[in-house]
């Protein structure tokens, strides 16, 4: 496959994860083109947080009610920020687009602008990887990032075929490490494991990278079967996901 890995990384953690994905895909015989997305101007963390304050009061309700959460993630006002000129503004020549980002409560602003800027996504398969501060909590970390991302990818006529999430154990708003202690405790309570066991370089993270790349290859194999067999029923080997 000819794969584009386009990512935004503010602290370097998402870039490290993207490079690990790149290395794994190359080792499997794929052609990988990397593109780092740059904000036109990086701002300080306090200015970065300002557009999110209006969403904070709704966050507890989203955590409690799945119905409210699904409604909010489908329609909340996503902030965007300007990005530098892209090397690949048209992604139509790639077989797969793999996008990476950190979690900023929802989508990071440069990535939101990227998704509204690129052309050629119609009918494409898109995979996504992300980093966040805490352990891989299903609602607070996974859903709050990948659900709105899925909506935006579908609106572009594409399909999210795989996702990967790894903890960075980093947050710009650590003051006296209070958030770190909260996430450490959550990791022990929910998973019975240390927060460090979910970071890049851990055995768990490595298995997740392998699973992610396996999913991309299996999805590619199913697509090839469709090409070979047309609209006919696919054999069992092609149906395995």
N, C-alpha and C positions, 0 to 999 in steps of 0.2 A: 504493500500500500504506500501511496504518497501522502504523508501526514503533515499537516501544519500544527505546530504547538505554539499557540499564542497566549501569552500570560502577562499579568500585571503583578508586580511584587514591590511592596513598599519597604519591607525590612530585610528582604533577601531569603526568607523562609520558603515562600512559594516558588521562587527561582530555583532553589535547591531541589525541591520536589519535582519541578519541571525537568530539571537536568537528569534526575533519577529515572523519570518516565522516558525521557529521550534515549538514555543509554539502554534501557531495557528493550525499547521498540527497535532500535538499531541492531541490537544483538539477535533479534528475531527476524532480521532481514528486511525491515521496512526502511523507506527513505523518509527522513524527518527534517523538516525545516523549522527552525526556531524563530519566533518574533517576540521580543519584549515590548510591551505597550508602556509608553511613558506619558505621564500627565504633562500637560504643557507647563504647569507650574505646581510643584509640590508645596503644600501649605502645612503649617504647624498643626499639631493634633487638636488644639482647641478649636481652630477654625474648621477643621475637618469634622468635628463632632456637631457643630451648630445645626446642620440640616436634619440631624437625627433626633433632636430634642422633642420635636412634635410627635414622634412615634413612641417615645418612651412610655407615656401613660397607657398606651394600648398593649404594651408588651405583656403585662401580667394576665390580661384577658385572653390574649393569644395563647399563652401557656396553659390556661385552664380549659378553654373551650376550643375543640377542634373545628367547630363550625365557624366561629369568629376567625380563627387562624387561617382557614382556607380562604375565606372571603378577603381578609386583609392581604394575604400574600399574593392574591390575584390582582389586586387593584391599588395597593399603596403607592404613593408618589415617590418614585425612585429618583434620588438626586443623581446628577451627572456632572462631569467636569471635562474640560477640553483636553484632548490628547494630541500628541505630536503626529506628524505625517506618517502613515503606515507604509511599510515595505510591501505589504500584500493586502491592499484594500479590497481586491476581488479574490475570493477564496474558491471560485468555481473549479479551478484546475486540480484541487486536492481531493483525494478520496475520502479523507476524514479530517475534521477540524477538532483539535483538542485544545480546550481553553482552560486556563488556570488563574486562580485569584485567591486572595485572603478574604475572610468573612468580616465585613464591617456591619454587623447587625444583620444586614441584607447583602446586597451586591456592592462592591466598591465602585465609586463614581466613575473612574476611568474605564472600567470594564463595561459598565452600563452604556457609556458613550460608544465604546468599541462595537458593541452588539448592534447599535443603531447606525453605525457608520459603514460597516463592511457590506459588500454585495456578494451575491453568489451562494447564499446559504440555502436557497430554495431546493428542497429535496435532498439535502445533505444529512449525513450522520454527524452528530456532535458528541464528543465526550468531554467531561469536565472533571478537574481536580481542584482541590482547595485546601487551605490551611486555616486553622483557627486556634484560639488560645487554649480552650479546655479539652476534655476528653470528648469522644464522638457521641455526644448526647443526641438522641434521635430527634427530639423536638427543637431544643434551643440551638443546636449547631447545624444538624443535617437539614431539617425541614426549612428552617428560616433562610437557608442559603439556596438549596437546590430546587425548592418549589417555585420561587419567583424566577429563577433561572430557567426552569423548564417552561414556564409560561412565555417568557420572552423568546426562547428558541422556537417554540411552536408558532408564535406569531410571525416569525421569519420564514415559516414553511419548512423548518428542519426538525429533527428528532434527536432527543438526548438518549444515547444508547448505553452509556456507562458513566459511573461517577466514582470518584476517589476522594476521601477526606482523611487528612492526617493532622494531628495536633502540632502546633509550633511551640507550645508552652511559652508564648510571648504575647504581651499586650502593651500597647503604648501608654495605657492609663493605669499601670501599676504605680501606686504611690508608696505605700509602706508594705507592699506585697500582699495586701488584703485580698485582691482578686485571685492571686495565685493560691492562697490558702483555701478560698472558696472552691476553686476548681480541683485542687488536690483532694479536698474532702468529698466533692461530688464524684470524683473518679473512684475513690475507695468505696463509697456507699453504693453507687450504681453498678460498678464493674468489679469491685473487689480487687482492683489493681492500681498501681501508682500511675500518676499522670505521665511520667517519663516513659512508661511502657507503650504509650500511644504516639510518641514523637518519631520524626524521620530518623532512620538508623536503627530503630528497635525491630525486634523480630516480627512484631505485629504489623508495623508499617511496611516492612518488606513483603510480608504475605499479602497485604492489601495492594501493593504495587503490582505484584504478580497476578492477583485476581483481576485487577483492572485491565491489564494488558491481555490476559486470557480472554476476557469478555470482548475486547476489541477484535481479537482474532476470530473468535467464534462468530461474532456478528458479521465480520467480513466474509467468513466461509458461507454463512447463510445467504448473503447477498450474491455470492458467486453461484450458488445453487439455483437461485432464482433466475439468473442470467442464462444458465445452461438449460434449465427446464421450462423456461417461460412461465406461463400461468398454471402449469400442471402442479399437482400436489408434490411437495418436496419430500425426498427420502428422509428417513429418521435421522441420518447423520447430519442432514442440513437443518433439522428442526432443533437440535440440541443447543441450548443457550446457557 
